[in-house]
Amino acid sequence: MTTQIFSSHQEFQVREDKLVNGVSEAFADKNSNWEEMNTTNQGCWNCADCKFCNDCDGCNDCDGCTECDYCIGCDDCNYCDGCNYCDGCTECTECVGCTYCTDCTDCTYCAYCTCCTSCTRCAYCDNLTKED
């Protein structure tokens, strides 16, 4: 997909073609290969080396993500926000050490998550609904 430089995130949000990826001028200056970094993404902003992501913002090394913000090392994520080292996420929020997440919310040291809600030091999660 096409990636363009926008003067601001606000300008990017009002672009005519919502499938176009965007990067800030600062991101483009810092990453000389900014166009190649987003060839398989759609509608992403300042994403680096992500693959098949949609509507993501500031993600790195992600794959198959949707509507993510500031993710790092994600894989098959959806509705993420602040994830790190993710894998198989779904409705994430404040994840950190994710692995096989599903209905996440306030995760921290996740592992084999399923129906998470207010996790803290997760390990072999399964249908968690309160801090463990």
C-alpha atoms as an extended CHARMM CRD file, in Angstrom:
* protein
*
       132  EXT
         1         1  MET       CA              0.0000000000        0.0000000000        0.0000000000  PROA      1               0.0000000000
         2         2  THR       CA              1.0980000000        3.5710000000       -0.6010000000  PROA      2               0.0000000000
         3         3  THR       CA              2.7830000000        5.4680000000        2.2330000000  PROA      3               0.0000000000
         4         4  GLN       CA              2.9500000000        9.2740000000        2.2750000000  PROA      4               0.0000000000
         5         5  ILE       CA              4.5840000000       11.9030000000        4.4530000000  PROA      5               0.0000000000
         6         6  PHE       CA              2.0730000000       14.1100000000        6.3080000000  PROA      6               0.0000000000
         7         7  SER       CA              2.8870000000       17.3090000000        8.1710000000  PROA      7               0.0000000000
         8         8  SER       CA              0.8610000000       16.1650000000       11.2040000000  PROA      8               0.0000000000
         9         9  HSD       CA             -1.1630000000       13.2560000000       12.5750000000  PROA      9               0.0000000000
        10        10  GLN       CA             -4.2400000000       15.4570000000       12.2160000000  PROA      10              0.0000000000
        11        11  GLU       CA             -3.5690000000       15.8880000000        8.4790000000  PROA      11              0.0000000000
        12        12  PHE       CA             -3.1280000000       12.1010000000        8.2030000000  PROA      12              0.0000000000
        13        13  GLN       CA             -6.4830000000       11.4690000000        9.9210000000  PROA      13              0.0000000000
        14        14  VAL       CA             -8.3760000000       13.5710000000        7.3790000000  PROA      14              0.0000000000
        15        15  ARG       CA             -6.7320000000       12.0460000000        4.2850000000  PROA      15              0.0000000000
        16        16  GLU       CA             -9.1050000000       11.1450000000        1.4530000000  PROA      16              0.0000000000
        17        17  ASP       CA             -7.9710000000        7.5150000000        0.9980000000  PROA      17              0.0000000000
        18        18  LYS       CA             -8.1260000000        5.8400000000        4.4290000000  PROA      18              0.0000000000
        19        19  LEU       CA             -6.0350000000        2.8840000000        3.1740000000  PROA      19              0.0000000000
        20        20  VAL       CA             -2.9600000000        5.0960000000        2.6150000000  PROA      20              0.0000000000
        21        21  ASN       CA             -0.2750000000        4.7820000000        5.2990000000  PROA      21              0.0000000000
        22        22  GLY       CA              1.2660000000        7.9070000000        6.7350000000  PROA      22              0.0000000000
        23        23  VAL       CA              4.4850000000        8.9420000000        8.4010000000  PROA      23              0.0000000000
        24        24  SER       CA              5.5330000000       12.1840000000       10.0090000000  PROA      24              0.0000000000
        25        25  GLU       CA              8.3930000000       14.2190000000        8.5940000000  PROA      25              0.0000000000
        26        26  ALA       CA             10.4610000000       13.3210000000       11.6760000000  PROA      26              0.0000000000
        27        27  PHE       CA              9.7660000000        9.5830000000       11.1620000000  PROA      27              0.0000000000
        28        28  ALA       CA             10.7870000000        9.8580000000        7.4940000000  PROA      28              0.0000000000
        29        29  ASP       CA             14.0010000000       11.6860000000        8.4330000000  PROA      29              0.0000000000
        30        30  LYS       CA             14.8460000000        8.9930000000       10.9940000000  PROA      30              0.0000000000
        31        31  ASN       CA             13.8970000000        6.0230000000        8.7390000000  PROA      31              0.0000000000
        32        32  SER       CA             15.2020000000        6.3570000000        5.1890000000  PROA      32              0.0000000000
        33        33  ASN       CA             13.2840000000        3.2180000000        4.1150000000  PROA      33              0.0000000000
        34        34  TRP       CA              9.8970000000        4.4150000000        5.4630000000  PROA      34              0.0000000000
        35        35  GLU       CA              8.1010000000        3.4750000000        2.2330000000  PROA      35              0.0000000000
        36        36  GLU       CA              9.3700000000       -0.1220000000        2.2660000000  PROA      36              0.0000000000
        37        37  MET       CA              8.4890000000       -0.4500000000        5.9770000000  PROA      37              0.0000000000
        38        38  ASN       CA              4.7740000000       -0.2080000000        5.1940000000  PROA      38              0.0000000000
        39        39  THR       CA              4.2700000000       -1.9630000000        1.8590000000  PROA      39              0.0000000000
        40        40  THR       CA              1.7520000000       -4.5060000000        3.2600000000  PROA      40              0.0000000000
        41        41  ASN       CA              0.0590000000       -2.1890000000        5.7950000000  PROA      41              0.0000000000
        42        42  GLN       CA             -3.1630000000       -0.2280000000        5.3400000000  PROA      42              0.0000000000
        43        43  GLY       CA             -4.0160000000        3.0080000000        7.1120000000  PROA      43              0.0000000000
        44        44  CYS       CA             -1.0690000000        2.8450000000        9.5440000000  PROA      44              0.0000000000
        45        45  TRP       CA              0.7350000000        5.8290000000       11.0700000000  PROA      45              0.0000000000
        46        46  ASN       CA              4.4830000000        5.8340000000       11.8300000000  PROA      46              0.0000000000
        47        47  CYS       CA              4.7250000000        2.0170000000       11.8160000000  PROA      47              0.0000000000
        48        48  ALA       CA              8.1190000000        0.3580000000       11.3610000000  PROA      48              0.0000000000
        49        49  ASP       CA              8.6550000000       -3.0760000000        9.8060000000  PROA      49              0.0000000000
        50        50  CYS       CA              5.0500000000       -4.2000000000       10.4040000000  PROA      50              0.0000000000
        51        51  LYS       CA              3.3070000000       -6.6800000000        8.1040000000  PROA      51              0.0000000000
        52        52  PHE       CA             -0.3640000000       -6.7990000000        7.1120000000  PROA      52              0.0000000000
        53        53  CYS       CA             -1.4090000000       -4.2860000000        9.8220000000  PROA      53              0.0000000000
        54        54  ASN       CA             -4.4930000000       -2.0340000000        9.6110000000  PROA      54              0.0000000000
        55        55  ASP       CA             -5.1460000000        1.3240000000       11.3140000000  PROA      55              0.0000000000
        56        56  CYS       CA             -2.1020000000        0.9590000000       13.6030000000  PROA      56              0.0000000000
        57        57  ASP       CA             -0.1800000000        3.8030000000       15.2170000000  PROA      57              0.0000000000
        58        58  GLY       CA              3.5130000000        3.7450000000       16.1160000000  PROA      58              0.0000000000
        59        59  CYS       CA              3.8790000000       -0.0680000000       15.9940000000  PROA      59              0.0000000000
        60        60  ASN       CA              7.1530000000       -1.9750000000       15.4190000000  PROA      60              0.0000000000
        61        61  ASP       CA              7.8170000000       -5.4740000000       14.0670000000  PROA      61              0.0000000000
        62        62  CYS       CA              4.0880000000       -6.3250000000       14.1390000000  PROA      62              0.0000000000
        63        63  ASP       CA              2.2490000000       -8.8280000000       11.9340000000  PROA      63              0.0000000000
        64        64  GLY       CA             -1.4710000000       -8.9570000000       11.1710000000  PROA      64              0.0000000000
        65        65  CYS       CA             -2.4440000000       -6.2760000000       13.7050000000  PROA      65              0.0000000000
        66        66  THR       CA             -5.6530000000       -4.1990000000       13.6180000000  PROA      66              0.0000000000
        67        67  GLU       CA             -6.2980000000       -0.8470000000       15.3180000000  PROA      67              0.0000000000
        68        68  CYS       CA             -3.1470000000       -1.0700000000       17.4810000000  PROA      68              0.0000000000
        69        69  ASP       CA             -1.2890000000        1.7570000000       19.2410000000  PROA      69              0.0000000000
        70        70  TYR       CA              2.3950000000        1.7110000000       20.1900000000  PROA      70              0.0000000000
        71        71  CYS       CA              2.8220000000       -2.0780000000       19.8880000000  PROA      71              0.0000000000
        72        72  ILE       CA              6.2170000000       -3.8060000000       19.7300000000  PROA      72              0.0000000000
        73        73  GLY       CA              6.8210000000       -7.3300000000       18.4900000000  PROA      73              0.0000000000
        74        74  CYS       CA              3.1080000000       -8.1100000000       18.0270000000  PROA      74              0.0000000000
        75        75  ASP       CA              1.5460000000      -10.9050000000       15.9720000000  PROA      75              0.0000000000
        76        76  ASP       CA             -2.1360000000      -11.2590000000       14.9410000000  PROA      76              0.0000000000
        77        77  CYS       CA             -3.2950000000       -8.4740000000       17.3150000000  PROA      77              0.0000000000
        78        78  ASN       CA             -6.6840000000       -6.6800000000       17.3670000000  PROA      78              0.0000000000
        79        79  TYR       CA             -7.7810000000       -3.5320000000       19.2400000000  PROA      79              0.0000000000
        80        80  CYS       CA             -4.3770000000       -3.2170000000       20.9640000000  PROA      80              0.0000000000
        81        81  ASP       CA             -3.0300000000       -0.3340000000       23.0300000000  PROA      81              0.0000000000
        82        82  GLY       CA              0.4360000000       -0.1850000000       24.5620000000  PROA      82              0.0000000000
        83        83  CYS       CA              1.3770000000       -3.8400000000       23.8830000000  PROA      83              0.0000000000
        84        84  ASN       CA              4.9200000000       -5.2810000000       24.0270000000  PROA      84              0.0000000000
        85        85  TYR       CA              6.1320000000       -8.7220000000       22.9100000000  PROA      85              0.0000000000
        86        86  CYS       CA              2.5670000000       -9.7250000000       21.9070000000  PROA      86              0.0000000000
        87        87  ASP       CA              1.4580000000      -12.9070000000       20.1340000000  PROA      87              0.0000000000
        88        88  GLY       CA             -2.1150000000      -13.9190000000       19.3170000000  PROA      88              0.0000000000
        89        89  CYS       CA             -3.7340000000      -10.9020000000       21.0260000000  PROA      89              0.0000000000
        90        90  THR       CA             -7.3920000000       -9.8940000000       20.5700000000  PROA      90              0.0000000000
        91        91  GLU       CA             -8.9220000000       -7.0600000000       22.6340000000  PROA      91              0.0000000000
        92        92  CYS       CA             -5.7270000000       -5.8430000000       24.3460000000  PROA      92              0.0000000000
        93        93  THR       CA             -5.2680000000       -2.6810000000       26.3850000000  PROA      93              0.0000000000
        94        94  GLU       CA             -2.2430000000       -2.2650000000       28.6960000000  PROA      94              0.0000000000
        95        95  CYS       CA             -0.3400000000       -5.4750000000       27.8030000000  PROA      95              0.0000000000
        96        96  VAL       CA              3.3790000000       -5.9960000000       28.4290000000  PROA      96              0.0000000000
        97        97  GLY       CA              4.7220000000       -9.5890000000       28.2600000000  PROA      97              0.0000000000
        98        98  CYS       CA              1.8560000000      -11.0430000000       26.2010000000  PROA      98              0.0000000000
        99        99  THR       CA              1.7590000000      -14.4650000000       24.5230000000  PROA      99              0.0000000000
       100       100  TYR       CA             -1.5820000000      -16.1580000000       23.6950000000  PROA      100             0.0000000000
       101       101  CYS       CA             -3.9310000000      -13.3430000000       24.7750000000  PROA      101             0.0000000000
       102       102  THR       CA             -7.6780000000      -13.1950000000       23.9960000000  PROA      102             0.0000000000
       103       103  ASP       CA             -9.9110000000      -10.7060000000       25.8670000000  PROA      103             0.0000000000
       104       104  CYS       CA             -7.1050000000       -8.7340000000       27.5960000000  PROA      104             0.0000000000
       105       105  THR       CA             -7.4900000000       -5.5040000000       29.5820000000  PROA      105             0.0000000000
       106       106  ASP       CA             -4.8260000000       -4.4530000000       32.1080000000  PROA      106             0.0000000000
       107       107  CYS       CA             -2.2370000000       -7.2100000000       31.5300000000  PROA      107             0.0000000000
       108       108  THR       CA              1.3760000000       -7.0520000000       32.7310000000  PROA      108             0.0000000000
       109       109  TYR       CA              3.5500000000      -10.2040000000       32.5950000000  PROA      109             0.0000000000
       110       110  CYS       CA              1.1220000000      -12.2450000000       30.4400000000  PROA      110             0.0000000000
       111       111  ALA       CA              1.7490000000      -15.8150000000       29.2350000000  PROA      111             0.0000000000
       112       112  TYR       CA             -1.0490000000      -18.1790000000       28.1050000000  PROA      112             0.0000000000
       113       113  CYS       CA             -3.9670000000      -15.7600000000       28.5150000000  PROA      113             0.0000000000
       114       114  THR       CA             -7.6040000000      -16.4680000000       27.5740000000  PROA      114             0.0000000000
       115       115  CYS       CA            -10.3830000000      -14.2830000000       29.0340000000  PROA      115             0.0000000000
       116       116  CYS       CA             -8.2580000000      -11.6810000000       30.8560000000  PROA      116             0.0000000000
       117       117  THR       CA             -9.5690000000       -8.5590000000       32.6020000000  PROA      117             0.0000000000
       118       118  SER       CA             -7.4120000000       -6.9140000000       35.2930000000  PROA      118             0.0000000000
       119       119  CYS       CA             -4.2660000000       -9.0490000000       35.1500000000  PROA      119             0.0000000000
       120       120  THR       CA             -1.0210000000       -8.1560000000       36.9180000000  PROA      120             0.0000000000
       121       121  ARG       CA              1.6470000000      -10.8770000000       37.0380000000  PROA      121             0.0000000000
       122       122  CYS       CA              0.0500000000      -13.4060000000       34.6740000000  PROA      122             0.0000000000
       123       123  ALA       CA              1.6050000000      -16.8100000000       33.9730000000  PROA      123             0.0000000000
       124       124  TYR       CA             -0.5050000000      -19.7170000000       32.7090000000  PROA      124             0.0000000000
       125       125  CYS       CA             -3.7190000000      -17.7160000000       32.4740000000  PROA      125             0.0000000000
       126       126  ASP       CA             -7.1430000000      -19.1940000000       31.7310000000  PROA      126             0.0000000000
       127       127  ASN       CA            -10.4000000000      -17.2910000000       32.2050000000  PROA      127             0.0000000000
       128       128  LEU       CA             -8.8920000000      -14.6820000000       34.5660000000  PROA      128             0.0000000000
       129       129  THR       CA            -11.3050000000      -11.9560000000       35.6630000000  PROA      129             0.0000000000
       130       130  LYS       CA             -9.4100000000      -10.3290000000       38.5190000000  PROA      130             0.0000000000
       131       131  GLU       CA             -5.8270000000       -9.5480000000       39.4950000000  PROA      131             0.0000000000
       132       132  ASP       CA             -3.7350000000      -12.6590000000       40.0570000000  PROA      132             0.0000000000
